[in-house]
Structure formats: C-alpha cells, structure tokens
Amino acid sequence: QVQLVESGGGLVQAGGSLRLSCAASGRTFSGYLMGWLRQVPGKEREFVAGITWSGGLTRYTDSVKGRFTISRDNAKNTVYLEMNSLKPEDTAVYYCAATRYGGLIATTHYDYWGQGTQVTVSS
C-alpha cells in the first residue's frame, strides 16, 4: 500500500523559506510522477511542482517558478519542495502526491495523496 507522509509545514514571514518533505513507501516508484499541489479554501486544488522519479524531469506552475525547487532522493524515497521568497499568496494546504507517469507532469490527477500540511505566510 502506497503511503505518503509529509512534514515541514508551518508559519513563516513573507520573504522567508520552508522545506517540505514527503516520505514515500509501499512500492518502488520507478515510472512514477511525484508532485506537490496546494489548496486554498473555496478553490480547486492547484498544481505547484512535479518531478519524474526516474528521470528527474521537472515542471512548475508560473507563480512559483524561480522560487520553489522540487527534488527527490531516490535512495531515501523522499521528495522535497524547497520554498524560497515566500509570499502571503503561497498560504495553502500543501499535498504530496504520486501517480504512474503517463507523459504529462503539470496535472492534478494523481492516484495517491498525502494528508496535507499547512503552510502559512504572514505579511
């Protein structure tokens, strides 16, 4: 059974940084896409960043490009989201997700989800 366990969320001032971690278990993730998505109350879940497990190909939504970095440590089965120059509009619940990679990275369609972790950026 695939399990995704997130950590690293919290409260940070605008301009600050956070690193989210996602510990993945339950299977080998070769051929999988790993992603970070976020959701604000009343809005649809939004794609933030994605990375292919095997090849390391990445994609970002325009609003975080240049500020956020997604990475993975295959030996540790862990995915990271480094968030720099945080803005109040980055405030959301952030979810780690995984799915079989079908060629599209910027997608909200994932088969497995973490529980979500709150990121709050104060002004």
RODO-2510 file (C-alpha; in nm, 4 decimals, decimal comma):
residues 123
     n   res          X          Y          Z
     1     q     0,0000     0,0000     0,0000
     2     v     0,1425     0,3357    -0,1046
     3     q     0,1869     0,5802     0,1808
     4     l     0,2966     0,9429     0,1605
     5     v     0,3894     1,1208     0,4835
     6     e     0,4538     1,4943     0,4744
     7     s     0,6443     1,7175     0,7124
     8     g     0,7943     2,0652     0,7247
     9     g     0,4915     2,2910     0,7067
    10     g     0,4464     2,5827     0,9402
    11     l     0,4314     2,9577     0,9810
    12     v     0,6864     3,1819     0,8123
    13     q     0,7169     3,5527     0,7407
    14     a     0,6985     3,6884     0,3876
    15     g     1,0362     3,6552     0,2209
    16     g     1,1288     3,3544     0,4295
    17     s     1,1839     2,9919     0,3373
    18     l     1,0492     2,6474     0,4179
    19     r     1,1346     2,2968     0,3027
    20     l     0,8613     2,0376     0,2800
    21     s     0,9451     1,6676     0,2853
    22     c     0,7420     1,3703     0,1649
    23     a     0,8434     1,0222     0,2763
    24     a     0,7127     0,7710     0,0227
    25     s     0,6736     0,3989     0,0880
    26     g     0,4821     0,0912    -0,0220
    27     r     0,6358     0,0274    -0,3628
    28     t     0,9174     0,1163    -0,5963
    29     f     0,8468     0,4425    -0,7723
    30     s     1,0257     0,3827    -1,0993
    31     g     0,7968     0,5048    -1,3740
    32     y     0,6091     0,7304    -1,1311
    33     l     0,5420     1,1011    -1,1194
    34     m     0,5711     1,2772    -0,7836
    35     g     0,4062     1,6110    -0,7268
    36     w     0,3276     1,8894    -0,4867
    37     l    -0,0144     2,0517    -0,5067
    38     r    -0,1849     2,3107    -0,2885
    39     q    -0,5351     2,4133    -0,1979
    40     v    -0,6925     2,7260    -0,0528
    41     p    -1,0430     2,7027     0,0978
    42     g    -1,3032     2,7605    -0,1712
    43     k    -1,0634     2,6975    -0,4591
    44     e    -0,9700     2,3964    -0,6671
    45     r    -0,6529     2,2095    -0,5870
    46     e    -0,3660     2,3659    -0,7816
    47     f    -0,0596     2,2035    -0,9341
    48     v     0,2604     2,3507    -0,7883
    49     a     0,5504     2,1298    -0,8979
    50     g     0,6155     1,7819    -1,0309
    51     i     0,9140     1,5552    -1,0872
    52     t     0,9539     1,2207    -1,2603
    53     w     1,1063     0,9660    -1,0245
    54     s     1,3429     0,8037    -1,2698
    55     g     1,4481     1,0861    -1,4995
    56     g     1,4144     1,3876    -1,2707
    57     l     1,2206     1,5927    -1,5260
    58     t     1,0511     1,8855    -1,3507
    59     r     0,7701     2,1312    -1,4134
    60     y     0,6431     2,4274    -1,2108
    61     t     0,3402     2,6487    -1,2152
    62     d     0,4315     3,0004    -1,3279
    63     s     0,3603     3,1645    -0,9932
    64     v     0,6361     2,9684    -0,8146
    65     k     0,8908     2,9422    -1,0938
    66     g     1,2309     3,0625    -0,9740
    67     r     1,1274     3,0491    -0,6083
    68     f     1,0417     2,6832    -0,5466
    69     t     1,2509     2,3767    -0,6232
    70     i     1,1246     2,0190    -0,6288
    71     s     1,3758     1,7395    -0,5840
    72     r     1,3924     1,3770    -0,4800
    73     d     1,6360     1,1470    -0,3043
    74     n     1,5673     0,8079    -0,4591
    75     a     1,7788     0,6217    -0,2023
    76     k     1,5701     0,7707     0,0796
    77     n     1,2380     0,7513    -0,1062
    78     t     1,1836     1,1159    -0,0212
    79     v     1,0551     1,4104    -0,2238
    80     y     1,1271     1,7688    -0,1240
    81     l     0,9831     2,1086    -0,2014
    82     e     1,2181     2,3952    -0,1192
    83     m     1,0223     2,7191    -0,0993
    84     n     1,2081     3,0498    -0,1005
    85     s     1,0953     3,4140    -0,1126
    86     l     0,7583     3,3099     0,0212
    87     k     0,4590     3,5354    -0,0334
    88     p     0,1281     3,5570     0,1535
    89     e    -0,0451     3,4196    -0,1560
    90     d     0,1538     3,0973    -0,1108
    91     t    -0,0529     3,0273     0,2008
    92     a    -0,2342     2,6966     0,1466
    93     v    -0,2521     2,3328     0,2434
    94     y     0,0238     2,1564     0,0508
    95     y    -0,0187     1,7955    -0,0584
    96     c     0,2352     1,5410    -0,1741
    97     a     0,1041     1,3093    -0,4461
    98     a     0,2140     1,0207    -0,6678
    99     t     0,0863     0,8541    -0,9824
   100     r     0,2059     0,6461    -1,2745
   101     y     0,3832     0,8739    -1,5196
   102     g     0,1991     0,8992    -1,8489
   103     g     0,3931     1,1841    -2,0091
   104     l     0,2138     1,4806    -1,8502
   105     i     0,3676     1,6420    -1,5415
   106     a     0,1551     1,9541    -1,4873
   107     t    -0,1530     1,7628    -1,3793
   108     t    -0,3829     1,7458    -1,0786
   109     h    -0,4776     1,3831    -1,1494
   110     y    -0,2895     1,1648    -0,9012
   111     d    -0,3693     0,8214    -0,7614
   112     y    -0,2077     0,8615    -0,4194
   113     w    -0,2133     1,1544    -0,1798
   114     g    -0,0585     1,2578     0,1479
   115     q    -0,2606     1,4082     0,4307
   116     g    -0,1631     1,7666     0,3556
   117     t     0,0406     2,0126     0,5584
   118     q    -0,0425     2,3753     0,6297
   119     v     0,1895     2,6495     0,5065
   120     t     0,1064     2,9975     0,6324
   121     v     0,2991     3,3041     0,5151
   122     s     0,2423     3,6180     0,7189
   123     s     0,2847     3,9721     0,5916
***
